[in-house]
Amino acid sequence: MSSISSHPDGKLHFFVELTLEAINQGEFLRLINEYAIQVRLEPGCEQLDVLTDRKNPESVYLYEIWSDSDSHQAHLASTGFADWKAISDPLVTNFSALELTSSKKIVL
């Protein structure tokens, strides 16, 4: 059963900001980049970018696009995500996420 999306293109767009413990930055980046490779293979994951700011090395940003709510919910319910949270949560001191709407016009 598909969810009804309030997004014009039906997709979900997320911008996530993670603040890391200063001592774990390198290890976290290695781990998240390995995990991102697996997430990109999941059904419905159209994009997952891991971004950093050289001026603020404690911050890591994720930009995600999911085909629909069902695929995103399946990702959140996966054992892979649960395993990732068990690894990452001790390394992250702050987390925020924005659900964004694409400004692209849909042409039919």
Secondary structure as UniProt FT lines:
FT   TURN            8..9
FT   STRAND          12..20
FT   HELIX           22..24
FT   HELIX           25..39
FT   TURN            40..41
FT   TURN            43..44
FT   STRAND          45..52
FT   TURN            54..55
FT   TURN            57..58
FT   STRAND          59..66
FT   HELIX           69..76
FT   HELIX           79..88
FT   HELIX           89..91
FT   STRAND          92..100
//
